[in-house]
């Protein structure tokens, strides 16, 4: 019996070195699901005009068009920019992608918000590599979505490539810190932080859900594409939870 193949198309920041190999590792041994990537230029995360302009929809839509050529079943902007630009930006982007391609779409920010809601998290901790002002803006944006951060840790970095060089120990320390402050779910808010593999050990250790942006984007995309999330259960409790969002 042939397996129905699901193709997942991911729009990727050009300087991101984490999300592609992590996604490939997560899908290893998962029959019938493949990930496909299309890049556009992103090199720094900051609030000045030049940095913000990187995320103009005119740069993202051509990348979505190229993914549609591969007849993907879902498309994601695999980045968290709406967490400081405003979540409405991502909702509009998804509508535009689907209007152009006919393919359902999501983003990492939307997926993380969906995941926190699906788990019924009440005290969300935010962990990121970003600068003080970006992290503060993220807190404001998430609060507007009804998810006021309970605790947070960030690294004060601006160069996007440098995020991918952060070691697992440093990420785990931030997760433990916000968990100690009472978070019941921790969002690793950056698709260039290599934190997906930490969920398996830290969730039982800390009794919290660990929601890595790369992992959660894959979770949401699989559901949009009509795929099965169960084979990924070893990557965290979110893969035992349906988004229950149409």
C-alpha positions in Angstrom: 0.0 0.0 0.0 1.5 3.3 -1.0 1.9 6.1 1.5 0.2 9.4 0.9 3.1 11.9 0.7 2.9 15.3 2.4 5.2 18.1 1.2 5.8 20.9 3.6 7.2 24.2 2.2 9.1 26.5 4.5 10.1 30.1 3.8 13.5 30.4 5.5 15.7 33.4 6.7 18.9 33.4 4.6 21.3 33.4 7.6 19.4 30.7 9.5 21.6 27.6 9.9 19.4 25.7 12.4 15.8 25.2 11.1 16.7 23.1 8.1 18.8 20.4 9.8 16.6 20.3 12.8 13.5 19.8 10.6 15.3 17.1 8.7 16.3 15.4 12.0 12.7 15.5 13.2 11.4 14.0 10.0 14.0 11.2 9.9 12.1 7.9 9.9 8.7 9.6 9.4 7.3 8.0 6.3 5.8 10.1 3.6 6.6 13.6 4.8 9.3 15.8 3.2 10.3 19.4 3.9 11.3 21.9 1.2 12.9 25.3 1.7 12.9 28.7 0.0 15.1 31.5 1.3 15.0 35.3 1.4 17.6 37.7 2.9 17.5 38.2 6.7 20.8 39.0 8.5 19.9 40.9 11.7 17.1 41.3 14.2 16.6 44.8 15.5 13.9 47.6 15.5 15.6 50.1 13.2 14.1 50.7 9.8 16.7 48.7 7.8 16.2 45.6 9.9 12.4 45.8 9.9 12.3 46.3 6.1 13.8 42.8 5.7 10.4 41.3 6.4 8.4 43.2 3.8 5.8 40.9 2.2 7.2 41.7 -1.2 10.3 39.7 -0.3 8.4 36.7 1.1 5.7 36.1 -1.5 8.2 35.2 -4.3 9.7 32.6 -2.0 6.2 31.2 -1.5 5.6 31.1 -5.2 8.7 28.9 -5.7 7.5 26.5 -3.0 4.2 26.2 -4.7 6.0 25.0 -7.8 6.8 21.9 -5.8 3.1 21.3 -5.1 3.6 21.6 -1.3 0.6 20.8 0.9 1.3 23.7 3.4 3.5 26.7 3.5 5.0 28.4 6.5 7.0 31.5 7.1 9.5 29.8 9.4 10.4 32.9 11.3 9.2 34.8 14.3 9.2 38.4 13.0 5.5 39.0 13.7 6.3 38.7 17.4 7.8 42.2 17.3 6.1 43.5 14.1 2.6 42.6 15.1 0.7 39.3 14.7 -1.6 41.0 12.1 1.4 41.0 9.7 1.5 37.2 9.7 -2.2 36.8 9.4 -2.2 39.1 6.3 0.9 37.2 4.9 -0.9 33.9 5.3 -3.9 35.2 3.5 -1.8 36.5 0.7 0.1 33.3 0.3 -3.1 31.2 0.1 -4.7 33.7 -2.3 -1.6 33.4 -4.6 -1.0 29.6 -4.3 -4.1 28.0 -3.1 -2.0 26.4 -0.3 -2.9 26.8 3.4 -0.3 28.8 5.3 1.0 29.5 8.8 4.0 31.1 10.5 6.2 30.3 13.4 4.7 33.0 15.6 1.1 31.9 14.8 2.1 28.3 15.4 3.6 29.2 18.8 0.5 31.1 19.8 -1.7 28.2 18.6 0.4 25.7 20.6 0.2 27.7 23.8 -3.5 27.9 23.5 -3.9 24.3 22.5 -2.1 23.2 25.7 -4.1 25.7 27.8 -0.9 27.3 29.1 -1.6 30.1 31.6 1.9 31.2 32.4 4.1 31.3 29.3 7.8 31.9 29.6 9.6 33.4 26.5 13.2 32.5 25.8 15.0 34.2 22.9 18.4 35.4 21.6 17.2 39.0 21.0 18.1 42.4 22.3 16.4 44.2 25.2 14.2 46.4 23.0 13.1 43.5 20.7 12.3 41.3 23.7 10.2 44.1 25.3 8.3 44.6 22.0 7.7 40.9 21.8 6.2 41.0 25.3 3.8 43.8 24.2 2.8 42.0 21.0 2.1 38.7 22.8 0.2 40.5 25.5 -2.1 42.0 22.8 -2.8 38.4 21.8 -3.9 37.6 25.3 -0.7 35.8 26.2 1.1 38.1 28.6 4.6 36.6 29.2 4.9 35.3 32.8 8.7 35.3 32.7 11.4 35.8 30.1 15.1 35.4 29.3 17.0 36.7 26.3 20.7 36.9 25.2 21.0 40.4 23.8 22.1 39.4 20.4 21.4 41.1 17.0 23.3 39.2 14.3 21.0 36.4 13.1 23.8 34.0 12.2 25.1 34.2 15.8 21.8 32.8 17.1 22.6 29.5 15.5 25.9 29.3 17.4 24.3 29.4 20.8 24.9 26.1 22.6 22.2 23.8 24.0 23.4 24.4 27.5 22.8 28.1 27.4 19.3 27.5 26.0 18.5 25.0 28.6 19.7 27.4 31.3 17.2 30.0 30.1 14.4 27.4 30.0 15.2 26.3 33.6 15.2 29.9 34.7 11.7 30.8 33.5 10.4 27.5 34.7 11.7 28.3 38.1 9.8 31.5 38.0 6.5 29.5 37.6 6.1 29.2 33.8 3.9 26.2 32.8 5.0 26.4 29.1 8.2 27.8 27.7 8.4 29.1 24.1 11.9 29.1 22.5 11.0 32.0 20.3 13.5 31.9 17.4 13.9 29.4 14.6 17.7 29.8 14.7 18.1 28.6 18.3 18.9 24.9 18.4 16.5 24.0 21.2 14.1 21.4 19.7 15.9 18.4 21.1 15.7 19.8 24.6 12.0 19.2 25.0 12.4 15.4 25.5 14.6 15.8 28.6 13.4 19.1 30.1 9.6 18.6 29.9 9.7 15.7 32.5 12.5 17.3 34.5 10.7 20.7 34.9 7.0 19.6 34.4 6.5 22.3 31.8 5.8 22.2 28.0 8.8 23.2 25.9 7.6 24.8 22.7 10.5 25.2 20.3 9.7 27.4 17.3 11.1 25.0 14.7 9.3 22.0 16.3 6.0 23.9 16.7 6.0 25.2 13.2 6.4 21.6 11.9 3.5 20.5 14.2 1.2 23.1 12.9 2.2 22.5 9.2 1.5 18.8 9.5 -2.0 19.5 10.8 -2.6 22.0 8.0 -1.4 19.5 5.4 -3.6 16.7 6.9 -0.6 14.7 8.1 -0.1 12.7 11.3 1.7 14.4 14.3 1.9 11.2 16.4 5.2 9.8 14.9 6.9 12.9 16.3 5.8 12.4 19.9 9.3 11.9 21.1 10.0 15.6 20.3 7.7 16.9 22.9 4.2 16.9 24.3 2.9 19.3 21.7 2.9 16.3 19.3 0.4 14.6 21.4 -2.0 17.6 21.2 -4.2 18.7 18.3 -4.3 22.4 17.4 -8.1 22.1 17.2 -8.0 25.2 15.1 -9.5 25.3 11.6 
